[in-house]
Amino acid sequence: MVHRIVISTQSRYPISIKKIKTHLVECLVELKISEPVELSVTIIGDRKMHELNLKYRQKDKTTNVLSFPAAEHKEDIIFPVPKTSEGRKFLGDILISYPAVLRDAAAENKMVDLKILELVEHGLLHLLGMHHEEN
């Protein structure tokens, strides 16, 4: 069984779904996650990201990435998480603001694709229970 990575975006946000999936699989291998997992990545706009950041983090501004883990993480326990009907462990959802990616990439003098991959990886680490103070 293989990992299932669902990526969705609006057509006005040009992304490489293949690059994102490949990078996430590489990250899972590097992190020694051998069990098949499922997660989603959604590319959204600033308005929706602002709304979600306010609702779930009480921060009245947009942000570049939000992660919604499927399970509570305590100490260093990554699993157990809910299993899908196909037997994969569902990690959760990653949301990326495409306009924020454009701003960040320009400010950091990076390619947009590279910045998206950095943020997706950052989101994955959060889904696995790793937080800023630990990284």
Steps between C-alpha positions, in 0.01 A plus 500: 500500500625849418449842647200699382558871459202703382580843360238753402523852370313751295615528139626854550775370730761331279667225701676175421296225662764245401781697673296537818412130515857393426640734766254380763582136429872583527435673834307199632787270399756730665288510816482119495120492475464150359128451554276618215351839580246735350498878510365791302653822373274783392619819333274793592492881488580755767137577582419138586831457685431815704155368589638160610789653693255719691256216564751235613795701633329828597751691285338776296733476202592267221787252524688289249422151636254337740498137605210308646623171651253214512616396847613664819875475543636438847871498570677317217207275406421547134255213468229380562296700256173407334520244221328545167280230352803391294706448817716810466565720801338838440740778605284804426483804275750763389379835364730733306421860404622547143512883523708470820733258319551759225582771756732273701681371191559855374621620841736200535609510134385138451313322228127465574511119458780474756310716750189283460707188570650660812156587632354159419789337687445738793132406503583129491725537804211662686269213400755265652502690827823694455480865597716808462665481839612142423627558144 
